[in-house]
């Protein structure tokens, strides 16, 4: 960020850089320190760090001035979850954001100008979630339902029944925001939602009455914290059979469409329709977007490399938004003039009435009409003059009551232990405090029940009517889960009475997270802010065996892709828990489990594959399994929530009206169900190096699942052969692989048998296939499907041939493996079929690889090629001549050696000993076989890990076993190398003996 320009670089491609220009660009990620007041300020004077004050001076001050001039003003915060929207808008602690600073300055300006104008401020706060508007200041409970958005010609779109509270101080506004945040926290828990998927709107209505000019100016200040922008990403790439959760993502998607349409209008394009009416959010923001408002958009970015795509998307969004042109006007109305005119008209009516009274009964009807008109005018005057005072008095009473409640809460915090809510949005954490008082019984029930005076009522997924019992006796607090309820303390599930310690972490049900705060004497100077939502999830993940090192030195060297996977894992953990709970309550018989794809798998060269989070979905009733990507699961989770909330509404109606029954969803619309398809269960690597020496290889391979679990044992062979498929003999073994260059190479891949299939052991109605792709084969090849067999005989043989072996193929054989993929088949899914499109085969069914043959990267013309061929032919002739001379000399030496060693026995017909080349080839073959065993031992070492719940004795046993495996590995490796050395030494010695050469 330099001045007002931003440059973003793709972390995977340093040449891919994009630059954008905006009115302001602020860097707030680093280069700051904390002063004595707790404020974040630049480390150096004139540094690039932008504090909250500088942002307000540039943006907030302009919004305030526009509002005081009578213009509507809007501030939108857009960006990825966690990138700083809430910090910019609201702030944390002493680092106040734009909203509280704006309120402070607004009431300062009102006090400074109270001699020239009378000002009235009304405050309202709402949340939009799932296309429903929730009043966060409503006195009633949330169950009263969502509010409706209506339209009037004068007012435009407005929320019917939204509570607007008059305020006369910034403290009162701050108190109302706290009240709204508390309601938002409770609503989020009850709706199984989090704030990153909802939009929050704060509306300040400023009414200024200028007595001298008899003019009233009224302006609306809209402060909007939009949902996390990553939630609007389409899952179309997943080929999902269900559309995205339209109700949840509709608002952001429509906002993007509106901004794009308005941007096109601004550059002169013809736009037929601007879709304001397509969502609740865009209806309420119609004046802010291309209408009567002065609007500022803050686009917040994360500097993390794993957020590159989201950050680039945000910048493009803001780039379009800055093109929009609004037409703001001052909103003024002559209300004071109206009051004067009404008073004057009343005076005239009174005079006329007195005259009519003197004239008698003839004017009775007219008198009655005039009196009605007079009464109506008086009521209008009284309403205009007293409405503000009445509203203000009511608001003051509410404020006093809330202040009393807050005072009472603070007093109790200094007396009793309590549990404190922890939310994914830090802004909503610490809002709800549930006190555990010591009394006669000291026993408190926690759960859905709220009938007892000694009960703590909470709502959320998986919360039972009576979920658990807190006991506070002799200043010791214990927690006892009730049968069937889910309670987790410090990452571990508990079912027995547990004594709580200060700062223990509690999870009740699927995802109601609380921090236990002990008695004041236990607290000391502890800072509980480090126990945020991610801490809870990281603790759970660590118990499951997924964690990062706590050492900062080790963390700094952690693979960024692993960091991304870890953070994805802890973000998805609560969502998976909620999905499992919804499945259980809806009787879907579907289980969800997080897995790390490619955790233990590698590519043909042995390099680690890119890791990502997937969700394994299992239908326990039908024994069917699906594997969903992160994007697909998040999408389906939204749809599950809609189904769950609809089910809850139906159940309430059924309970109310006897005889009704809930309707089941058809399968094609059920987010818990998918058409079955083949599942990749695991892979095995068959290394091809032996083919470069034309040595046959027979292996027993472990098929490893994505997370390193053993899925099966596969017996496989690589058999060098001739063009008809007959195996080659020992005499065909090569010492130098380069002898293959330009020559034909034939070999067969044989998959004999698969044993111990875990996939079949879990359900006998399943089948398996193996798939593989070799070198430049464009399509994978598959074995025939085998069903219902735990140890199937495959007996699958494929013949490959390279007509002119190239250097590229030779390098591939010496450094790569063929990856054998094990695919699981299920009832209802079709077998995988080898596609032969683009694959070249002979009439005998031999697959041709390395079709290009020897290649030269440098283009040559025909003359150069002809010269090269002639030169090569000359070299070949010379080599043939040298080879013939060597053969002749070798024959003479062999005869001399036989004569010397056998004396006169040469005529006994003894066969000649095998050549040294054949002996050396056999030694290499033995060495390769022994190295296969060594490689298997190395893989066992890599997978050998201690159990997650191992105690000290278990760890000692693990170390002993690890030492034994290391010793075996070392002995095998040393023996293999030693045997090869001895064989080579013996071959050299025999060759010298035969040649009569002694050193």
Secondary structure as GFF3:
##gff-version 3
##sequence-region A 1 999
A	DSSP	beta_strand	5	10	.	.	.	ID=ss1
A	DSSP	beta_strand	13	21	.	.	.	ID=ss2
A	DSSP	beta_strand	32	34	.	.	.	ID=ss3
A	DSSP	beta_strand	40	42	.	.	.	ID=ss4
A	DSSP	alpha_helix	52	55	.	.	.	ID=ss5
A	DSSP	pi_helix	56	60	.	.	.	ID=ss6
A	DSSP	alpha_helix	61	68	.	.	.	ID=ss7
A	DSSP	beta_strand	73	79	.	.	.	ID=ss8
A	DSSP	alpha_helix	85	89	.	.	.	ID=ss9
A	DSSP	beta_strand	91	92	.	.	.	ID=ss10
A	DSSP	beta_strand	95	96	.	.	.	ID=ss11
A	DSSP	alpha_helix	98	112	.	.	.	ID=ss12
A	DSSP	beta_strand	118	129	.	.	.	ID=ss13
A	DSSP	beta_strand	132	135	.	.	.	ID=ss14
A	DSSP	three_ten_helix	142	144	.	.	.	ID=ss15
A	DSSP	beta_strand	149	152	.	.	.	ID=ss16
A	DSSP	beta_strand	156	159	.	.	.	ID=ss17
A	DSSP	beta_strand	165	167	.	.	.	ID=ss18
A	DSSP	alpha_helix	170	190	.	.	.	ID=ss19
A	DSSP	three_ten_helix	195	197	.	.	.	ID=ss20
A	DSSP	beta_strand	199	210	.	.	.	ID=ss21
A	DSSP	beta_strand	215	225	.	.	.	ID=ss22
A	DSSP	three_ten_helix	229	232	.	.	.	ID=ss23
A	DSSP	three_ten_helix	236	238	.	.	.	ID=ss24
A	DSSP	alpha_helix	246	266	.	.	.	ID=ss25
A	DSSP	three_ten_helix	276	278	.	.	.	ID=ss26
A	DSSP	alpha_helix	280	284	.	.	.	ID=ss27
A	DSSP	beta_strand	294	300	.	.	.	ID=ss28
A	DSSP	three_ten_helix	305	307	.	.	.	ID=ss29
A	DSSP	alpha_helix	308	321	.	.	.	ID=ss30
A	DSSP	beta_strand	332	333	.	.	.	ID=ss31
A	DSSP	alpha_helix	335	359	.	.	.	ID=ss32
A	DSSP	three_ten_helix	361	363	.	.	.	ID=ss33
A	DSSP	alpha_helix	364	413	.	.	.	ID=ss34
A	DSSP	beta_strand	417	421	.	.	.	ID=ss35
A	DSSP	three_ten_helix	426	428	.	.	.	ID=ss36
A	DSSP	beta_strand	433	436	.	.	.	ID=ss37
A	DSSP	beta_strand	443	447	.	.	.	ID=ss38
A	DSSP	beta_strand	455	457	.	.	.	ID=ss39
A	DSSP	beta_strand	468	473	.	.	.	ID=ss40
A	DSSP	beta_strand	476	481	.	.	.	ID=ss41
A	DSSP	beta_strand	487	489	.	.	.	ID=ss42
A	DSSP	beta_strand	492	493	.	.	.	ID=ss43
A	DSSP	beta_strand	498	499	.	.	.	ID=ss44
A	DSSP	beta_strand	505	508	.	.	.	ID=ss45
A	DSSP	beta_strand	512	517	.	.	.	ID=ss46
A	DSSP	alpha_helix	520	523	.	.	.	ID=ss47
A	DSSP	three_ten_helix	528	530	.	.	.	ID=ss48
A	DSSP	alpha_helix	533	543	.	.	.	ID=ss49
A	DSSP	alpha_helix	552	556	.	.	.	ID=ss50
A	DSSP	alpha_helix	560	585	.	.	.	ID=ss51
A	DSSP	beta_strand	590	597	.	.	.	ID=ss52
A	DSSP	beta_strand	612	619	.	.	.	ID=ss53
A	DSSP	beta_strand	624	629	.	.	.	ID=ss54
A	DSSP	alpha_helix	630	656	.	.	.	ID=ss55
A	DSSP	three_ten_helix	667	669	.	.	.	ID=ss56
A	DSSP	beta_strand	679	687	.	.	.	ID=ss57
A	DSSP	three_ten_helix	689	693	.	.	.	ID=ss58
A	DSSP	beta_strand	697	704	.	.	.	ID=ss59
A	DSSP	beta_strand	710	721	.	.	.	ID=ss60
A	DSSP	three_ten_helix	730	732	.	.	.	ID=ss61
A	DSSP	three_ten_helix	737	740	.	.	.	ID=ss62
A	DSSP	beta_strand	745	755	.	.	.	ID=ss63
A	DSSP	alpha_helix	758	762	.	.	.	ID=ss64
A	DSSP	beta_strand	767	772	.	.	.	ID=ss65
A	DSSP	beta_strand	781	782	.	.	.	ID=ss66
A	DSSP	beta_strand	786	787	.	.	.	ID=ss67
A	DSSP	beta_strand	793	802	.	.	.	ID=ss68
A	DSSP	alpha_helix	807	815	.	.	.	ID=ss69
A	DSSP	beta_strand	817	825	.	.	.	ID=ss70
A	DSSP	beta_strand	847	848	.	.	.	ID=ss71
A	DSSP	alpha_helix	862	902	.	.	.	ID=ss72
A	DSSP	three_ten_helix	905	908	.	.	.	ID=ss73
A	DSSP	alpha_helix	916	943	.	.	.	ID=ss74
A	DSSP	alpha_helix	952	995	.	.	.	ID=ss75
###
